[in-house]
Amino acid sequence: MRQTFTLQSDWIALCDLLKYCAITESGGEAKHFIAEGNVHVDGTLELRKRRKIHAGQTVTGEGFEIHVTGP
């Protein structure tokens, strides 16, 4: 699943992005999903749940790809 997420501010926390894009059903589930090593940011494994995601970055995992754009 490929999708684009448009920021409403300068950044969004990684766990919130996964929740808003319906990759996970809740923020708590998103935190566990990240901690299990299921998420990459710009091709690099990311384990920080509150990592700030900015416009121009791409978040990927098995079965999803999210391109983040600015306001």
Beta strands, then each sheet from edge to edge (+ up, - down):
strand 1: 2-6
strand 2: 11-13
strand 3: 40-41
strand 4: 44-45
strand 5: 52-54
strand 6: 58-61
strand 7: 64-69
sheet 1: 1+ 7+ 6- 3+ 4-
sheet 2: 2+ 5-
end
